[in-house]
């Protein structure tokens, strides 16, 4: 197996190229980094409500272990319309696009860039949009990493609870409660403070939050028109407010195509709190798709101390569910760890 020279200087940070593309629902900020490879999909990220692409995915893609992947793939970071840092505020009555409209908007971004297929990484609202895109355009999606996905529509009881919460909580407080655990909100680590300050600085997040809170059901099924036809990696922190929703999503997907990682100590945003674990899981996911040779899994395979346990989702035996323990650098998802 290829060894990594520990004394070697770290690679320089990848050059980031920015662009703004016009869509039927307004301009979309795009950041591109990594290395285009013919015949390979582009890795496309989409953040959750309350985040920018930088605050949501910056810690993950700044990780040294991720640089190997950036030498093999082009990465496209998208911000939903009006959600990029420094975006001009929308008027209060502005009609923001629905989750379904955001999904239908993605070809307007991919086609001008001549992107044929993607591997999507989405969190929360971004995960919902990418899953919807996978249902609408299955030939354009080779794989999906869905963090904190809730595929359900909000029923009348959810609507009533949301209205009652609105009487006692501000929109910003509801977004923060959606993103983070109660312990994180109480302790207020730097990544929580960053999002709180972003929201308090005046953003368009309330518009996206309104549409996400009134979303329709994804209508996921294990087979047929409502099925995702690509490999899927579901990720959630073990104390996340979205554990039950992700478990339910897991039960609705094809078990032969789906891996489920519940990350210990992952908090509400495991891509921020546990980027090394998610990086390893993502690399094994890509390896299982045939895109990363075992010889490329340098640091990960040598430093593995994962404690991996099988669990069930509540709908029959599903041996592809994983829980990662403290001190682990990853868990097996979408591929076999090289020996």
N, C-alpha and C positions, 0 to 999 in steps of 0.2 A: 504494500500500500504506500502511496506517495506520502512522504513526511513533510511537515510544515516547518520551515526554518524559523524557530522562535525568535532568533536574534535579528531577523530581517526587519527593515523599516516598514511600517504599515503603508499600504498603498495610498496615493493621494486621493482626496475625496472626489467622487465623480462629478464631472461638469454637468450643470443643470441648465437646460435650455427652456425658456418660457415662451408661451404663446397664448393668445386669446382667440378663440374660435366662435364664430357666430352660430347660433342655433335658433330654432323657432321660439325658444323660451328665454332668450337673452344670451349675452356672451358668457363663455365658460373659460375659466383660467386653466391652463394646462402646463404642467412642468414635466419635462422629459429628461431622463438620465439613464445611464447604462449603455449597453452595446447592442445595436440591432444585429440580429442573426437571421439570415434567410431561412425560411422554413420553420421558424420558431414563433410561437405566439408572443404577444406583448403582455407584460404584467400590468394590469390596470387597477389602480386603487381608487376607492371612493369612501370618504369619511362619514362619520355619524354627525347628526345634528349637534350644533354647539362647537364643533371642531372645524379647523381648516385642515387641508391635507397635510400641512406641516406639523401641526400639533398632534394630529391623529397618527401619522405614520413616520414622522421624523425620527423618533428614537429607534424604530425598527430598521429603517434603511440606513441609518448612520452607524449601525453596528459593524464592527470589523468583519465578523463572520458573514455578513450580508454582501461584502464587496465581491466575494467569489461569484455570487449570483449575478451581480451587476456587470460582471465581465462576460456573462453568457446570455443576458436578456436585456431588451429595452424595457424600461419601466415608465409608465405614464401615470402621473398623479393628477387626478381631476378634482376640482372643487365644484359642487353644484352651483348653478347660477346665483350670483350675489353672495356666496358664502366665502369667497377668498378674502384674505386679510386686506383691509383698506377699501373694501367694496363700498360704493355709494349706497346710502340707505334707500330702501323702497318706501313709498308712501304707505300709510297704515292700511288703506283699502286695496293694496296691490294684490292681484290674484296670482299666487304662486303656483307653479305646475304641480300636479299630483305625482305620486310615486310612479304611477303607470306612465305618465307623460315624461318623467325624467328617464325612465327606461327606454322609451321610444325615441328619446333625444340622442342616445349614444351613437347610433349610426352616423349622425351629422358630425360627430367628432372623429370617428374611426375612418370613415371613407376619405375625407380630405387628406388624412395622414397615411392613406394606403395600408391600413391595418386590416388584415384578413381575419385574425382570430386573437382571442385574449385568454389569459388566466386571470380571473378577477379576485381581488382581495377587498372585501367590504366590511364595514363595521356598522351595526345597528341599521339606521336608515339606509346607509350605503350598501349594506348586505342585502336588504330588501330589494333595492333597485337593481342590483346585479343579478339576483335570483330571478327577478321578473324579466330582465333582459335575456337570461338563459332560457326562459320559457318561450319568449318571443322569437329569439334568434339562436336556436340550439347549434346550428352549424358554425356560429361565430364564437362559441364559448367552449374551450377545451378543458377547463377546470375552474372551480370556485372555492375560495376560502372565505367562509361566512362566519364572522365574529358577532356574537350577541344577536343573531337573527330572530325576529319574531314574525312568523309567516301569517299570523291570524289577523283578521279584521277586528276592529274594536266594536264590540256589541253595545247594546244600550246601557248595560250595567257599567261597562268601562267608560262610556260617554258620561254617565251620571257621576261616576267617581272623578272623572277628569274635570267636570264642571265644579264639583265640590272642592277639589284641590285648588282650582283657580280662585276660589273665594278666600283661601287661606295661604296660598303660595303664589309667588310671582312666576311668570313664565320662565325666567332664568333659573329659579329654584327647581321647577319641575324638570328642566333640561338637565341640571346637575344631578338630580335624583335618578334620572334615566341613565346617566353616564356612569355614575360611581356608586360604590357601596356606602352605607351609612357610616362605617368606620373611616373610610377615606374622606368623607365630607367632614367628619368630626376632627380627624387628624390634620386635614388640609395640607398634604404634601405639595411640593412645588408644581407637579403636573396638574393637580386640582386647582391650585391658585392661578396657573396660567389660563385655564379654561374660564374660570370665574372672572378674571380680569378682562379676558376677551369678550365675554358676554356683557359685562358691565360697561365696556367701552362703546356700546351701541352697535349692534350688528343686525343682520337680517334673519337671524336664527329663528325668531318667533314665527316667521312665515313658513319656514321649512317644518318647524315643530307642529304647526297647525295641520299641515298636509299629512305629515307622518302619523299624527294622532287620529286622523280621520281616514286612514288608508283602507283599501279593500283587502280581501283575503287573497293570498297567493294561489290558493286552490291546489296545493301540492298533492301529488299522488305518486305511489310507488311505480306505476306504469301508466302508459297512455299519454294523452295530450298534456296532462298536468305533471308530468315527471321531468326531472332534470336529467338529461342524457349524458352528462359529463361526470367525472369524479368530483366529489364534494368533500371538503374538510370543514366540519363544524367545530367552532372553538368558543369556549365560555370559561370565565373564572368560577371557581367553586363557591364563591360568596356573591356572585353577580346577581343583580335583580332579574336577570334574564335566564337563569338556569332552567326553570320549568318550560319556558318558551322554546329554548334550544333543544331540550330533551323531546318535546312534542314534535318539533321539526324533524329530529332524527328518526322518529317513528314513522314519519310520512315519506321518507326517502328510501330509495333502493339500497338495501343493506350491502349489496355487492359492490356498490359504487361510493359508499359513504363511510367516512371515518369521523369519530366524535372525540374531541379532546376537552376534558374538563380540567383546567389548570389550577392546581393548588396554589394559594397565595397569588392568584391572578388578578384579584380585585375586580373592578368593573371594566377595566380596559387592559386586557392582557397583552395587547401589542405594545403598550407603553410600559407596563410594570414587569413583564417577563419577555422582553424582545429576544433574548438568546434562545429560550425554549421554543418560541414560535418560529424563529428562524430555522432551527433544526427540524421541527415538524414540517415546515414548508419545503425544505430541501428534500426530505424523504417523500413528501407528496409529489414533488416534481420528478424525483427519481422513479417513483412508481408509475408516472406517466411516460417514462422513457427519456427524460430530458437531462438527467444528471447522472453521469456514470459513477459507479461506486468509488473509483479512484479519485473523484473530485471531492469526496466527503472527508476532507483532511482532518481538520480540528475536531469536527463533530464526533466522528467515530472513536477517536482516541480519548476524548474527554467525557464520554458518556457515563453517567452515573444514574441513569433513569430508573425509577421504580415504577413499572407499568403494570396496571391491574385491569382485568376485564370487568365490565359491568354491563347491566342491561338497561334498556330504555323504557321498559314497561309494556312493550308489545312484542313478546317473544324474545328468543335468544338473539343478541346482537353482539357478537364477539369482537367487533371492531371499535368498541368504545374504549377510551383511554383516560386515565387520570394521572397527572404528572405531580410528583411530590416535591417538597422543598429540597433544594440542592441539586435537582435534576437540571440537565441542560436540554432536555427534550423528551419526546416520546414518539413511538413509531406511528406514522400516519402515511398511508398511501405509498408504502414501499418497505423493503426489508433492510434493516441496518446492515451495512457491510461488515463482514467479520475480518 
